[in-house]
Amino acid sequence: MSDLDLIAQIDEKIQQLPVELLPEIDDYVNSLLQEYQNTVPSVKKRSEQPLIGIWKDREDMQDVESYVRQLRKPRY
């Protein structure tokens, strides 16, 4: 079963419930979202990743293209 099929099934079931239950359903969905957000680690921006910039102070890598070209030279 695909995600879209499952969503359609859940939607159909919700539509069969009395309107009076909608606030309770909303509360339940919100609690699920809150729980999920607390368990999933946040994704850092690329610039905040600890490995970004670890070679920024290397003198031999000021020109990255040239450095990589020199590394690859023996292969080609």
N, C-alpha and C positions, 0 to 999 in steps of 0.2 A: 504494500500500500504506500502510495506516495504521500509526501507531506501535505500537498494540496487536497488529496482525498481525505486525509485525517482531519484537516481543518474544516472541510465541508461537512464531514460527519459531526464534528463537535458543534458547528454552527446549527445544523439541523436539530440536534438534541436540545440546544439552548432555546431555539425558537419554539420548541414544544412545551417548555416550562412556563408556568404562570408569570406574568409581568411582575408580580409582587416579589419574585425571587431575584430579579435583576440586581438590586443593590447588594444582596448577599453574594451573587456570582461575581460582581465587580470587586467586592472585598477579597474574595478568594483568589481571583486572578492577580490582584495587586499584591497579595501576600506571597504568591508564587514568584512574581517578578522580583519582589524585595529579597526573597530567599536566594533566588538565582543570582541576582546582582551581588550579593554578599559572598557567594561561593566562587564566582568567576573572577580570576585576577584581571585587573585592568591592563590593557595593552598600552604600553608607553609609546610616545611618539618616537620616531626613528632617532631624532636628535637627542633623546633622553636615554637611549640604550647605552649601557656601560661600555660597550666596545667601540662606539663611534668616537673617532678622534684619538685612538690610543697611539697612533703613529704620527700625530700632527707635529711633534717636535723632532722627528728624525731628519737629519741633514741630508741623507742620501735619497730621500723620497720627496723632495720639494717639487719635482716635476714627475708626477706619477706615470704619465704616459711614457716618458723616456725611461723611467725605471723598469716598467713592465716590458718595454721593448728590449731592453738589455737582458732581462731574464729569459726572454723567449728566443733571443738571437741564436743560441746553440741548437735549437730545435728546427730552425728553418733555414 
